Amino acid sequence: MIHWLKNNDALGTTNRGVPCESGLCTLCRADCKGRCETWSSCLVGRKLLYPRDYPLTTAGSAHVTSVGVGYQSLRIQGYAYGANGLSEGLSHDPDDCVFPNVNVETEFGGEIKTRCRVPIMTGALGSTFIAAHYWDSFAVGAAICGFPIVVGENVVGVDRAATLENGRITSAPELDHRIKMFMRYYDGFGAIIVQMNVEDTRNGVAEYLAEKYGDKIILELKWGQGAKNIGGEIQVKSLEYAQFLKNRGYVVDPDPNDPTVQEAFKNHAVTAFARHSRLGSTDLDTPAQVQEDFMNSVAYLRKLGFKRISLKTGAYGMEGLAMAIRLAADCNLDLLTIDGAGGGTGMSPWNMMDHWGIPSLPLHAKAYEYCRMLEEQGVHVPDLSFAGGFAREDHVFKALALGAPYAKLVCMGRAPMIPGFLGSNIQGVFQPENREKLHGHWEDLPATVKAVGTYPEEIFAGWEEVKKKVGADEMKHIPFGAVAMYGYADKLACGLQQFMAGSRKFSLSEVAREDLMAANRETEAETGIPYMTDAQAPKAEQIIKGNF
């Protein structure tokens, strides 16, 4: 069993609870006072790439990357010569071949290309209340940083202000708000993606979006996710709201309309209700039926006017993975997100997160293999986004290299939510009159923040860059959580630039599987990535023989 380090003395970071592969605590709290690596990078940005307390210290690697089969057991190659993928206008002169000149922009899509300043996207932020509470920070931050954000499932269905006529949505205030907050600061990079599940389809979300927003939206069909193999859940503590959700057509457990349950709720034996979504494709029995149904669905969405469509699939077995890849190819989808087991941003059952599905590394390694098989058949391979336990710049490099050339983005679920939590807590201290609206949890700045600064312009490394981008007058409308997002994204981008420069790759299109090596034989067998001392060995032996 792998035991992740709780403290990193070199960076001065620590986890409140038990850390997982991403470096986040297994339970990430909105009121946390710090300070994991992601939390700290929201404040100090790229400074966190380096050991603390220079020049009083020296630092050495903890060497925790050689145990088990996972992304932690992939290592990144460095090279002694060369420079590949230099942008136009740059030469091979050492003055040009510096890491700030590495281009980390990416794009995905078929007929319409969606450009991104950094190769990340959020996971689906749907009907969980934590997504709603901090949405402004998430959306404004994503727009300013220039990467896609996903409105997850059920946002319309749980909105008490949304209206339905004859079972179809006629107004959706929360969904409208989420889209408009992103679009207010959208400047041509990134995208707003809206996800649909069974209930969303029944409620006519696609028709509503097509009529109101047209091709401004990327529509995402949902097959599943890495956190669970059933539909999404939220927990509600109001009997009245539970009954509202039951009447909206959701599965609510326990049944709030049951008199026995109502009595138990009155006596505080039942204190909450779980709202569940439905499984999809229960009326289909064979892969051929899935194929026909899916292609009909995509054809219908294109008829509605959607020019960009994506698919999100979960940690299913190889049959499900193969169907997702093949159908994404056959339907010319713009993006396929493949989510490995273990993730989650909401209320997924804990033991289900621990025990169902295919973990990220073997799932993504197999996805690459199937995409290569498609290409060998002459079939166009869809652009991929890999999800499942990513939070750092090394994760981004490894995932893109493992899936190269098909992987264009890394999807992050929990990590980019932390800037929203942290920024809102800090903003609530400086604006106590808005603390409840901001869902801030602090009355005073904790010592972990005071160690960085005492006023916003000092606390956030990205403050002046964001102000430069939006203008001084607009800055008063920017949530602190969006500024925190900028710091986090800047740290990821800078760290990725450094890894790429060391691998002599100055644009993302140059990153390849050859830039990885396996730290143990088990990972080599699972991924096809050569073991460290086997990688480049034939070339090395020729050089030793004098054959340069």
RONU-119436 format. One record per residue (C-alpha): residue number from 0; x, y, z. Coordinates in Angstrom, 1 decimal. Layout:
! residues N
NUM; X; Y; Z
...
***
This chain:
! residues 548
0; 0.0; 0.0; 0.0
1; 1.3; 3.5; -0.9
2; 1.5; 6.0; 2.0
3; 1.5; 9.5; 0.7
4; 3.5; 12.1; 2.6
5; 1.3; 14.4; 4.8
6; 3.9; 17.1; 5.2
7; 6.3; 18.6; 2.7
8; 8.9; 20.5; 4.7
9; 10.7; 21.7; 1.6
10; 7.6; 23.6; 0.4
11; 6.3; 24.3; 3.8
12; 3.0; 22.6; 3.0
13; 0.9; 20.2; 5.0
14; -2.3; 18.3; 4.6
15; -5.0; 18.7; 7.2
16; -6.0; 15.0; 6.8
17; -4.8; 12.0; 5.0
18; -3.5; 12.9; 1.5
19; -4.3; 11.0; -1.7
20; -2.4; 10.7; -4.9
21; -3.4; 14.2; -6.1
22; -1.8; 15.7; -3.0
23; -5.2; 16.9; -1.8
24; -6.6; 15.7; 1.5
25; -9.1; 12.8; 1.0
26; -11.7; 15.2; 2.5
27; -11.2; 18.8; 1.3
28; -13.1; 21.3; 3.4
29; -14.4; 24.7; 2.2
30; -13.5; 26.3; 5.6
31; -9.9; 24.9; 5.6
32; -7.2; 27.3; 6.9
33; -4.5; 25.5; 5.0
34; -2.1; 24.5; 3.8
35; -1.8; 21.8; 1.2
36; 0.2; 22.6; -2.0
37; -2.8; 23.6; -4.0
38; -4.2; 25.8; -1.2
39; -0.8; 27.6; -0.8
40; -0.3; 28.1; -4.6
41; -3.6; 30.0; -4.7
42; -1.9; 32.7; -2.7
43; 1.8; 32.8; -3.7
44; 1.4; 31.3; -7.2
45; 4.6; 30.2; -8.9
46; 6.7; 30.9; -5.9
47; 5.5; 27.6; -4.5
48; 7.5; 25.8; -7.2
49; 10.6; 26.3; -5.1
50; 11.8; 25.2; -1.6
51; 11.1; 27.7; 1.1
52; 13.5; 29.9; 3.1
53; 16.1; 30.5; 0.5
54; 19.1; 31.0; 1.1
55; 18.9; 29.4; 4.6
56; 18.2; 25.9; 3.4
57; 19.1; 23.1; 1.0
58; 16.6; 20.6; -0.2
59; 16.5; 17.1; -1.6
60; 13.9; 14.8; -3.2
61; 11.7; 12.6; -1.0
62; 11.8; 9.8; -3.6
63; 8.2; 8.7; -3.3
64; 7.6; 7.9; -6.9
65; 8.7; 4.3; -7.4
66; 6.0; 2.3; -5.5
67; 2.8; 0.9; -7.0
68; 1.1; 1.3; -10.3
69; -0.1; 4.9; -10.8
70; 0.9; 8.2; -12.1
71; 3.3; 8.6; -9.2
72; 5.4; 5.8; -10.8
73; 5.9; 7.6; -14.1
74; 9.0; 9.8; -14.3
75; 9.7; 12.6; -16.8
76; 12.7; 12.5; -19.1
77; 15.2; 15.3; -19.5
78; 17.6; 15.6; -22.4
79; 21.0; 17.1; -22.8
80; 20.6; 18.7; -26.1
81; 18.1; 20.0; -28.7
82; 15.1; 22.3; -28.7
83; 11.8; 21.2; -30.4
84; 8.6; 23.1; -31.2
85; 9.9; 26.7; -30.8
86; 7.3; 29.3; -31.6
87; 7.7; 31.4; -34.7
88; 10.3; 34.1; -34.3
89; 12.4; 32.1; -31.8
90; 15.7; 30.6; -32.7
91; 17.8; 27.8; -31.2
92; 20.0; 30.4; -29.5
93; 20.1; 29.8; -25.7
94; 18.6; 33.3; -25.1
95; 15.5; 32.1; -26.9
96; 15.4; 28.6; -25.5
97; 14.3; 29.6; -22.0
98; 11.3; 28.1; -20.1
99; 9.2; 31.3; -20.2
100; 9.1; 30.9; -24.0
101; 7.5; 27.4; -23.7
102; 4.0; 27.6; -25.2
103; 1.5; 25.7; -23.0
104; -1.6; 26.7; -25.1
105; -3.7; 23.9; -26.5
106; -6.8; 23.4; -28.6
107; -9.4; 20.7; -29.1
108; -12.3; 20.0; -31.3
109; -13.4; 19.0; -34.8
110; -14.8; 21.6; -37.2
111; -14.5; 24.3; -34.5
112; -11.4; 24.5; -32.5
113; -11.6; 25.6; -28.9
114; -8.4; 27.3; -27.7
115; -7.1; 27.2; -24.2
116; -4.3; 29.2; -22.5
117; -3.5; 26.3; -20.2
118; -4.2; 22.6; -20.9
119; -6.6; 22.1; -18.1
120; -10.4; 22.1; -17.6
121; -12.6; 21.7; -14.5
122; -14.6; 18.6; -13.7
123; -18.4; 18.8; -13.8
124; -19.6; 21.3; -11.2
125; -23.3; 20.5; -11.0
126; -26.0; 20.4; -8.5
127; -23.9; 20.0; -5.4
128; -24.4; 23.1; -3.2
129; -20.7; 23.7; -2.9
130; -20.6; 24.2; -6.7
131; -23.4; 26.7; -6.5
132; -22.0; 28.6; -3.5
133; -18.6; 29.2; -5.2
134; -19.6; 29.3; -8.8
135; -18.8; 32.9; -9.4
136; -15.2; 32.3; -8.3
137; -14.9; 29.2; -10.4
138; -16.4; 30.7; -13.6
139; -14.7; 34.1; -13.5
140; -11.4; 32.4; -12.7
141; -11.7; 30.0; -15.5
142; -12.7; 32.7; -18.0
143; -9.8; 35.0; -16.9
144; -7.3; 32.1; -17.0
145; -8.7; 30.9; -20.3
146; -9.6; 27.2; -19.7
147; -13.0; 25.3; -20.0
148; -15.4; 25.0; -17.1
149; -18.1; 22.4; -17.0
150; -21.6; 23.0; -15.6
151; -22.5; 19.6; -14.3
152; -25.7; 17.6; -14.3
153; -29.0; 18.4; -12.6
154; -28.4; 22.2; -12.2
155; -31.8; 22.9; -13.7
156; -33.7; 20.1; -11.9
157; -32.7; 21.2; -8.4
158; -33.3; 24.9; -9.0
159; -36.5; 25.8; -7.2
160; -36.8; 29.0; -9.2
161; -36.7; 27.0; -12.5
162; -40.1; 26.6; -14.2
163; -41.3; 23.7; -16.3
164; -44.3; 23.5; -18.6
165; -45.5; 20.2; -19.8
166; -42.3; 18.7; -18.4
167; -40.0; 21.0; -20.3
168; -37.9; 23.8; -18.8
169; -39.1; 27.3; -19.7
170; -36.8; 29.3; -17.3
171; -33.6; 28.3; -15.6
172; -32.2; 31.1; -13.5
173; -29.3; 29.2; -11.9
174; -28.2; 27.8; -15.2
175; -28.4; 31.2; -16.9
176; -26.4; 32.7; -14.1
177; -23.7; 30.1; -14.4
178; -23.3; 30.7; -18.1
179; -23.5; 34.5; -17.9
180; -20.8; 34.7; -15.2
181; -18.3; 32.9; -17.5
182; -19.3; 34.7; -20.6
183; -18.9; 38.1; -19.0
184; -15.1; 37.6; -18.9
185; -14.7; 35.2; -21.8
186; -12.1; 36.5; -24.3
187; -11.9; 33.7; -26.8
188; -10.0; 31.2; -24.7
189; -11.7; 28.3; -22.8
190; -15.3; 27.4; -23.1
191; -18.5; 26.9; -21.1
192; -19.5; 23.2; -21.3
193; -23.0; 22.1; -20.1
194; -23.4; 18.5; -19.1
195; -26.7; 16.5; -19.4
196; -27.9; 13.3; -17.8
197; -31.1; 11.4; -17.9
198; -33.2; 13.9; -15.9
199; -31.7; 16.9; -17.9
200; -32.7; 15.2; -21.1
201; -36.2; 14.6; -19.9
202; -36.5; 18.2; -18.7
203; -35.5; 19.6; -22.1
204; -32.2; 21.2; -21.1
205; -30.7; 20.8; -24.5
206; -33.7; 22.4; -26.2
207; -33.5; 25.3; -23.8
208; -29.8; 25.8; -24.3
209; -30.1; 25.6; -28.1
210; -32.8; 28.2; -28.2
211; -31.2; 30.7; -25.8
212; -27.4; 30.3; -26.4
213; -26.9; 28.4; -29.6
214; -23.4; 27.5; -30.5
215; -21.9; 29.5; -27.6
216; -22.2; 26.3; -25.6
217; -20.4; 22.9; -25.8
218; -23.0; 20.3; -24.8
219; -21.6; 17.3; -22.9
220; -23.4; 13.9; -22.8
221; -22.7; 12.0; -19.7
222; -22.0; 8.2; -19.4
223; -20.5; 8.3; -16.0
224; -17.6; 9.4; -13.9
225; -14.8; 8.1; -11.8
226; -16.4; 8.7; -8.4
227; -19.3; 6.3; -8.7
228; -21.1; 3.9; -11.0
229; -24.6; 5.3; -10.3
230; -26.0; 8.7; -11.0
231; -25.1; 11.9; -9.1
232; -26.2; 12.6; -5.6
233; -26.8; 15.5; -3.3
234; -27.9; 15.7; 0.3
235; -30.7; 17.9; 1.5
236; -31.7; 18.6; 5.1
237; -35.1; 20.1; 4.4
238; -38.2; 17.8; 4.2
239; -39.9; 20.3; 2.0
240; -37.0; 20.5; -0.4
241; -36.7; 16.7; -0.5
242; -40.4; 16.5; -1.4
243; -39.9; 19.2; -4.1
244; -37.1; 17.1; -5.6
245; -39.2; 14.0; -5.4
246; -42.0; 15.8; -7.3
247; -39.4; 17.0; -9.9
248; -38.9; 13.3; -10.7
249; -35.7; 12.4; -8.8
250; -35.0; 9.4; -6.7
251; -35.0; 10.6; -3.1
252; -33.9; 8.3; -0.3
253; -35.5; 7.8; 2.2
254; -38.8; 8.6; 0.6
255; -39.9; 12.1; 2.0
256; -43.5; 11.3; 1.1
257; -43.6; 8.2; 3.3
258; -45.5; 9.1; 6.6
259; -43.1; 6.8; 8.6
260; -40.1; 8.7; 7.2
261; -41.8; 12.0; 8.0
262; -42.4; 11.0; 11.6
263; -38.7; 9.9; 11.8
264; -37.7; 13.3; 10.5
265; -39.9; 15.0; 13.0
266; -38.2; 13.1; 15.8
267; -34.7; 13.7; 14.3
268; -34.0; 10.1; 13.6
269; -33.8; 11.0; 9.9
270; -31.9; 14.3; 9.5
271; -31.2; 14.3; 5.7
272; -32.3; 13.0; 2.4
273; -30.1; 11.8; -0.5
274; -31.3; 12.9; -4.0
275; -30.1; 10.5; -6.7
276; -30.1; 10.6; -10.5
277; -30.9; 7.6; -12.7
278; -28.8; 5.2; -14.5
279; -28.7; 5.7; -18.3
280; -29.2; 3.2; -21.1
281; -31.1; 0.7; -18.9
282; -33.4; -0.1; -21.9
283; -30.4; -1.2; -24.0
284; -29.0; -4.7; -23.9
285; -26.1; -4.9; -26.5
286; -23.3; -2.7; -27.7
287; -25.1; -2.4; -31.1
288; -28.1; -0.9; -29.3
289; -25.9; 1.5; -27.4
290; -24.3; 2.5; -30.7
291; -27.6; 3.2; -32.4
292; -29.1; 5.1; -29.5
293; -26.0; 7.2; -29.1
294; -25.7; 8.1; -32.7
295; -29.4; 9.0; -32.8
296; -28.9; 11.3; -29.8
297; -25.9; 13.1; -31.3
298; -27.8; 13.5; -34.6
299; -30.7; 15.1; -32.7
300; -28.5; 17.5; -30.9
301; -26.8; 18.5; -34.1
302; -30.2; 19.1; -35.6
303; -31.0; 21.4; -32.6
304; -27.9; 23.5; -33.7
305; -25.1; 22.3; -31.4
306; -21.9; 22.4; -33.3
307; -19.7; 21.3; -30.5
308; -20.5; 18.1; -28.5
309; -18.5; 16.2; -26.0
310; -18.8; 13.0; -24.0
311; -17.8; 12.2; -20.4
312; -17.3; 8.6; -19.5
313; -16.3; 7.0; -16.2
314; -14.1; 4.2; -15.0
315; -15.9; 1.4; -16.7
316; -14.2; -1.7; -18.0
317; -12.6; -2.2; -21.3
318; -15.9; -2.7; -23.2
319; -17.3; 0.6; -22.0
320; -14.0; 2.4; -22.7
321; -13.9; 1.0; -26.2
322; -17.5; 2.0; -26.9
323; -16.9; 5.6; -25.7
324; -13.8; 6.0; -27.9
325; -15.3; 4.4; -31.0
326; -18.6; 6.3; -30.8
327; -16.8; 9.6; -30.1
328; -14.8; 9.0; -33.2
329; -17.8; 7.9; -35.3
330; -19.9; 10.9; -34.2
331; -17.0; 13.3; -34.7
332; -17.3; 14.6; -31.1
333; -15.1; 17.5; -30.1
334; -13.9; 16.0; -26.9
335; -14.0; 12.7; -24.9
336; -13.2; 13.0; -21.1
337; -12.1; 9.7; -19.5
338; -12.3; 9.8; -15.8
339; -10.4; 7.2; -13.7
340; -11.7; 5.7; -10.5
341; -11.3; 7.5; -7.2
342; -12.3; 11.0; -8.0
343; -15.3; 13.1; -6.9
344; -16.4; 16.6; -6.1
345; -19.7; 15.9; -4.4
346; -21.4; 13.2; -2.3
347; -20.3; 10.0; -3.9
348; -20.5; 7.0; -1.6
349; -17.1; 6.6; 0.1
350; -16.6; 2.9; -0.3
351; -17.8; 3.1; -3.9
352; -15.0; 5.7; -4.6
353; -12.5; 3.3; -3.0
354; -13.6; 0.0; -4.6
355; -15.3; 0.4; -8.0
356; -13.9; 0.9; -11.4
357; -10.5; 1.1; -13.2
358; -7.9; 3.5; -11.6
359; -6.7; 6.4; -13.7
360; -3.3; 5.2; -15.0
361; -4.3; 1.7; -16.4
362; -7.5; 3.3; -17.8
363; -5.7; 6.0; -19.6
364; -2.9; 3.7; -20.8
365; -5.6; 1.5; -22.4
366; -7.3; 4.5; -23.9
367; -4.1; 5.4; -25.7
368; -3.8; 1.8; -26.9
369; -7.4; 1.8; -28.3
370; -6.9; 5.2; -29.9
371; -3.7; 4.0; -31.6
372; -5.7; 1.0; -32.9
373; -8.3; 3.4; -34.4
374; -5.6; 5.4; -36.1
375; -4.1; 2.3; -37.6
376; -7.6; 1.6; -39.1
377; -7.6; 5.0; -40.7
378; -10.3; 6.3; -38.3
379; -10.0; 9.9; -37.0
380; -9.3; 9.8; -33.3
381; -11.2; 12.1; -31.0
382; -9.4; 14.6; -28.8
383; -9.1; 13.3; -25.2
384; -9.2; 14.8; -21.8
385; -7.9; 12.6; -18.9
386; -9.4; 13.0; -15.4
387; -8.8; 11.3; -12.1
388; -6.6; 12.6; -9.3
389; -4.7; 15.5; -10.8
390; -3.7; 18.7; -9.1
391; -0.1; 19.5; -9.9
392; 2.0; 20.5; -13.0
393; 3.8; 17.1; -13.0
394; 0.4; 15.4; -13.2
395; -0.5; 17.6; -16.2
396; 2.7; 16.7; -18.1
397; 2.5; 13.0; -17.3
398; -1.2; 12.7; -18.4
399; -0.6; 14.6; -21.7
400; 2.5; 12.7; -22.5
401; 0.9; 9.3; -21.7
402; -2.0; 10.1; -24.0
403; 0.0; 11.9; -26.7
404; -0.8; 12.8; -29.3
405; -4.5; 12.3; -28.6
406; -4.8; 13.9; -25.1
407; -5.2; 17.7; -25.3
408; -6.4; 18.5; -21.8
409; -6.2; 17.4; -18.2
410; -9.5; 17.5; -16.3
411; -9.3; 18.5; -12.6
412; -12.2; 18.0; -10.3
413; -11.4; 19.0; -6.7
414; -8.2; 21.0; -7.1
415; -9.6; 24.1; -8.9
416; -12.4; 24.3; -6.4
417; -9.9; 25.2; -3.6
418; -9.2; 28.7; -5.0
419; -12.9; 29.4; -4.8
420; -13.1; 28.3; -1.1
421; -10.0; 30.1; -0.1
422; -10.7; 33.3; -1.9
423; -14.2; 33.5; -0.6
424; -13.0; 33.0; 3.0
425; -10.5; 35.8; 2.6
426; -13.0; 38.1; 0.8
427; -15.5; 37.5; 3.7
428; -12.9; 38.8; 6.2
429; -12.5; 42.1; 4.2
430; -16.2; 42.4; 3.4
431; -18.0; 41.1; 6.4
432; -21.3; 42.6; 5.2
433; -21.1; 40.1; 2.3
434; -19.7; 37.1; 4.2
435; -22.9; 35.1; 4.2
436; -23.5; 35.7; 0.5
437; -19.9; 34.8; -0.3
438; -20.2; 31.6; 1.9
439; -17.0; 32.8; 3.7
440; -16.2; 30.9; 6.9
441; -13.7; 33.1; 8.6
442; -14.1; 36.2; 10.7
443; -10.3; 36.9; 10.8
444; -7.4; 35.9; 8.7
445; -5.7; 32.8; 10.0
446; -2.0; 32.7; 10.7
447; -1.4; 30.7; 7.5
448; -2.7; 33.6; 5.4
449; -1.1; 36.3; 7.6
450; 2.2; 34.6; 6.9
451; 1.7; 35.7; 3.3
452; 0.2; 39.1; 3.7
453; -2.4; 41.3; 5.5
454; -4.2; 43.0; 2.6
455; -5.5; 41.6; -0.7
456; -2.9; 43.1; -3.0
457; -0.2; 41.6; -0.8
458; -1.9; 38.2; -0.1
459; -2.6; 37.3; -3.7
460; 0.4; 37.0; -6.0
461; -1.9; 37.3; -9.0
462; -3.8; 40.4; -7.9
463; -2.0; 42.9; -10.2
464; -2.0; 40.6; -13.2
465; -5.8; 40.1; -12.9
466; -6.3; 43.9; -12.5
467; -4.1; 44.5; -15.6
468; -6.3; 42.1; -17.5
469; -9.8; 43.3; -16.5
470; -9.0; 46.9; -15.7
471; -8.9; 48.8; -12.4
472; -12.6; 49.7; -12.5
473; -13.7; 46.1; -13.2
474; -11.5; 44.7; -10.5
475; -14.1; 45.6; -7.8
476; -16.4; 43.0; -9.4
477; -13.9; 40.2; -9.5
478; -14.3; 37.6; -6.7
479; -11.2; 37.0; -4.6
480; -11.6; 33.3; -5.5
481; -11.1; 34.1; -9.2
482; -7.8; 35.9; -8.2
483; -6.8; 32.8; -6.2
484; -7.6; 30.7; -9.3
485; -5.2; 32.9; -11.3
486; -2.4; 32.2; -8.8
487; -3.0; 28.5; -9.0
488; -3.2; 28.3; -12.8
489; -0.1; 30.5; -13.1
490; 1.8; 28.1; -10.8
491; 0.6; 25.1; -12.9
492; 1.5; 26.8; -16.2
493; 5.0; 27.9; -15.0
494; 5.7; 24.5; -13.6
495; 4.6; 22.8; -16.8
496; 6.8; 25.2; -18.8
497; 9.8; 24.1; -16.7
498; 9.2; 20.4; -17.1
499; 8.7; 20.9; -20.9
500; 11.9; 23.0; -21.2
501; 13.8; 20.3; -19.5
502; 12.4; 17.8; -22.0
503; 13.4; 20.3; -24.7
504; 9.7; 20.6; -25.8
505; 8.7; 24.2; -26.4
506; 5.1; 23.5; -27.4
507; 2.6; 21.0; -26.2
508; 2.2; 19.3; -29.6
509; 5.8; 18.1; -29.2
510; 5.2; 16.3; -25.8
511; 5.3; 12.5; -26.4
512; 5.2; 9.2; -24.6
513; 9.0; 9.0; -25.1
514; 9.2; 11.8; -22.6
515; 8.1; 9.4; -19.9
516; 9.8; 6.4; -18.2
517; 8.5; 3.9; -15.7
518; 9.9; 3.8; -12.2
519; 9.1; 0.2; -11.7
520; 8.5; -2.9; -13.8
521; 4.8; -3.2; -12.9
522; 4.1; 0.3; -14.3
523; 6.1; -0.6; -17.4
524; 4.0; -3.7; -18.0
525; 0.8; -1.7; -17.5
526; 1.5; 1.3; -19.7
527; 4.1; 0.1; -22.2
528; 6.4; 2.9; -21.0
529; 9.9; 1.5; -20.8
530; 11.6; 1.1; -17.4
531; 14.0; 3.9; -16.5
532; 17.3; 2.1; -17.5
533; 15.7; 0.5; -20.5
534; 14.5; 3.7; -22.0
535; 17.0; 5.0; -24.6
536; 19.3; 2.0; -23.8
537; 19.8; 1.1; -27.5
538; 21.0; 4.6; -28.4
539; 23.1; 4.7; -25.3
540; 24.9; 1.4; -26.2
541; 25.6; 2.7; -29.7
542; 27.2; 5.8; -28.2
543; 29.3; 3.8; -25.8
544; 30.6; 1.9; -28.9
545; 31.5; 5.3; -30.4
546; 28.6; 5.4; -32.9
547; 27.3; 8.9; -32.3
***
